[in-house]
Amino acid sequence: MRTKLEACARQLVPAGSVCFWVEGSSLALPWGRTPISEGKEPKLVSPCNVLGRIDGDPRRLASVRTGDVINLKLE
């Protein structure tokens, strides 16, 4: 998917945000601190378009490993 970075794109987002990483053309689902976080909130590698929020506890994503399948549903 190709899209442009929105004017309201953010790099610092609350845990559980559903974001689109324009540079990598993929979803970002931050559930907690990242390696570049400076505080408690996730800091993404670059600004992303924020699309919505995860319904439920985003920390459940901590158990996802490479190759795992996760299903997303738009409501």
PyRosetta script that sets phi, psi and omega in degrees:
from pyrosetta import init, pose_from_sequence

init()
pose = pose_from_sequence("MRTKLEACARQLVPAGSVCFWVEGSSLALPWGRTPISEGKEPKLVSPCNVLGRIDGDPRRLASVRTGDVINLKLE")
pose.set_psi(1, 134.8)
pose.set_omega(1, 177.3)
pose.set_phi(2, -114.2)
pose.set_psi(2, 133.8)
pose.set_omega(2, 177.1)
pose.set_phi(3, -154.7)
pose.set_psi(3, 171.4)
pose.set_omega(3, 179.7)
pose.set_phi(4, -102.4)
pose.set_psi(4, 154.2)
pose.set_omega(4, 175.1)
pose.set_phi(5, -68.0)
pose.set_psi(5, 127.6)
pose.set_omega(5, 179.9)
pose.set_phi(6, -76.8)
pose.set_psi(6, 157.1)
pose.set_omega(6, 179.1)
pose.set_phi(7, -61.4)
pose.set_psi(7, -28.4)
pose.set_omega(7, -178.5)
pose.set_phi(8, -94.8)
pose.set_psi(8, 12.7)
pose.set_omega(8, 179.2)
pose.set_phi(9, -57.2)
pose.set_psi(9, 146.9)
pose.set_omega(9, -176.1)
pose.set_phi(10, -132.9)
pose.set_psi(10, 150.4)
pose.set_omega(10, 174.5)
pose.set_phi(11, -102.3)
pose.set_psi(11, -32.4)
pose.set_omega(11, 177.6)
pose.set_phi(12, -101.3)
pose.set_psi(12, 116.2)
pose.set_omega(12, -174.2)
pose.set_phi(13, -133.3)
pose.set_psi(13, 156.7)
pose.set_omega(13, 174.8)
pose.set_phi(14, -70.3)
pose.set_psi(14, 149.6)
pose.set_omega(14, 173.8)
pose.set_phi(15, -56.9)
pose.set_psi(15, 139.1)
pose.set_omega(15, -179.9)
pose.set_phi(16, 93.8)
pose.set_psi(16, 0.9)
pose.set_omega(16, 176.5)
pose.set_phi(17, -71.1)
pose.set_psi(17, 146.8)
pose.set_omega(17, 171.3)
pose.set_phi(18, -106.3)
pose.set_psi(18, 117.6)
pose.set_omega(18, -173.6)
pose.set_phi(19, -125.0)
pose.set_psi(19, 153.1)
pose.set_omega(19, 172.7)
pose.set_phi(20, -110.3)
pose.set_psi(20, 119.6)
pose.set_omega(20, 179.2)
pose.set_phi(21, -87.7)
pose.set_psi(21, 101.9)
pose.set_omega(21, -175.0)
pose.set_phi(22, -61.7)
pose.set_psi(22, -44.6)
pose.set_omega(22, -177.5)
pose.set_phi(23, -61.7)
pose.set_psi(23, -34.9)
pose.set_omega(23, -178.7)
pose.set_phi(24, -101.8)
pose.set_psi(24, -1.9)
pose.set_omega(24, -180.0)
pose.set_phi(25, 50.8)
pose.set_psi(25, 50.9)
pose.set_omega(25, -178.7)
pose.set_phi(26, -152.8)
pose.set_psi(26, 167.6)
pose.set_omega(26, 176.9)
pose.set_phi(27, -80.6)
pose.set_psi(27, 146.7)
pose.set_omega(27, 171.3)
pose.set_phi(28, -120.1)
pose.set_psi(28, 126.5)
pose.set_omega(28, -178.5)
pose.set_phi(29, -122.9)
pose.set_psi(29, 72.8)
pose.set_omega(29, -176.5)
pose.set_phi(30, -69.1)
pose.set_psi(30, 127.3)
pose.set_omega(30, -178.2)
pose.set_phi(31, -112.7)
pose.set_psi(31, -7.9)
pose.set_omega(31, -179.8)
pose.set_phi(32, -172.0)
pose.set_psi(32, -167.1)
pose.set_omega(32, 179.6)
pose.set_phi(33, -55.3)
pose.set_psi(33, 146.7)
pose.set_omega(33, 175.0)
pose.set_phi(34, -110.7)
pose.set_psi(34, 169.6)
pose.set_omega(34, 179.6)
pose.set_phi(35, -58.5)
pose.set_psi(35, -23.3)
pose.set_omega(35, -180.0)
pose.set_phi(36, -103.3)
pose.set_psi(36, 6.2)
pose.set_omega(36, 178.0)
pose.set_phi(37, -62.0)
pose.set_psi(37, 142.6)
pose.set_omega(37, 178.1)
pose.set_phi(38, -107.0)
pose.set_psi(38, -18.9)
pose.set_omega(38, 177.5)
pose.set_phi(39, -130.7)
pose.set_psi(39, -147.5)
pose.set_omega(39, -178.5)
pose.set_phi(40, -84.3)
pose.set_psi(40, -24.0)
pose.set_omega(40, -177.5)
pose.set_phi(41, -80.0)
pose.set_psi(41, 148.7)
pose.set_omega(41, 175.3)
pose.set_phi(42, -62.9)
pose.set_psi(42, 138.9)
pose.set_omega(42, 173.3)
pose.set_phi(43, -118.0)
pose.set_psi(43, 120.2)
pose.set_omega(43, -178.2)
pose.set_phi(44, -81.0)
pose.set_psi(44, 159.6)
pose.set_omega(44, -176.1)
pose.set_phi(45, -62.7)
pose.set_psi(45, -27.7)
pose.set_omega(45, 176.2)
pose.set_phi(46, -156.5)
pose.set_psi(46, 165.5)
pose.set_omega(46, 179.9)
pose.set_phi(47, -57.6)
pose.set_psi(47, 142.6)
pose.set_omega(47, -179.7)
pose.set_phi(48, -132.1)
pose.set_psi(48, 154.4)
pose.set_omega(48, 173.4)
pose.set_phi(49, -77.1)
pose.set_psi(49, 126.5)
pose.set_omega(49, 179.6)
pose.set_phi(50, -88.4)
pose.set_psi(50, 122.7)
pose.set_omega(50, -175.8)
pose.set_phi(51, -100.8)
pose.set_psi(51, -29.2)
pose.set_omega(51, -176.6)
pose.set_phi(52, 173.1)
pose.set_psi(52, -153.3)
pose.set_omega(52, -177.7)
pose.set_phi(53, -135.0)
pose.set_psi(53, 152.7)
pose.set_omega(53, 174.1)
pose.set_phi(54, -76.5)
pose.set_psi(54, 135.5)
pose.set_omega(54, 176.4)
pose.set_phi(55, -86.2)
pose.set_psi(55, 115.8)
pose.set_omega(55, -177.7)
pose.set_phi(56, 109.1)
pose.set_psi(56, -166.9)
pose.set_omega(56, -175.8)
pose.set_phi(57, -81.8)
pose.set_psi(57, 110.1)
pose.set_omega(57, -178.1)
pose.set_phi(58, -66.5)
pose.set_psi(58, -17.8)
pose.set_omega(58, 179.5)
pose.set_phi(59, -66.4)
pose.set_psi(59, -14.3)
pose.set_omega(59, 175.9)
pose.set_phi(60, -62.3)
pose.set_psi(60, -22.4)
pose.set_omega(60, 179.2)
pose.set_phi(61, -69.5)
pose.set_psi(61, -12.8)
pose.set_omega(61, -179.8)
pose.set_phi(62, -61.7)
pose.set_psi(62, -24.3)
pose.set_omega(62, -178.1)
pose.set_phi(63, -89.1)
pose.set_psi(63, -4.5)
pose.set_omega(63, -179.7)
pose.set_phi(64, -73.2)
pose.set_psi(64, 133.7)
pose.set_omega(64, -179.7)
pose.set_phi(65, -120.5)
pose.set_psi(65, 162.1)
pose.set_omega(65, 178.3)
pose.set_phi(66, -51.6)
pose.set_psi(66, 129.8)
pose.set_omega(66, 179.0)
pose.set_phi(67, 93.3)
pose.set_psi(67, -14.8)
pose.set_omega(67, 177.0)
pose.set_phi(68, -66.7)
pose.set_psi(68, 146.8)
pose.set_omega(68, 176.6)
pose.set_phi(69, -98.6)
pose.set_psi(69, 129.4)
pose.set_omega(69, 172.4)
pose.set_phi(70, -122.2)
pose.set_psi(70, 143.9)
pose.set_omega(70, -179.3)
pose.set_phi(71, -106.7)
pose.set_psi(71, 135.8)
pose.set_omega(71, 177.8)
pose.set_phi(72, -114.2)
pose.set_psi(72, 141.4)
pose.set_omega(72, 177.8)
pose.set_phi(73, -130.0)
pose.set_psi(73, 127.2)
pose.set_omega(73, 179.2)
pose.set_phi(74, -87.6)
pose.set_psi(74, 125.7)
pose.set_omega(74, 178.3)
pose.set_phi(75, -120.8)
pose.dump_pdb("model.pdb")
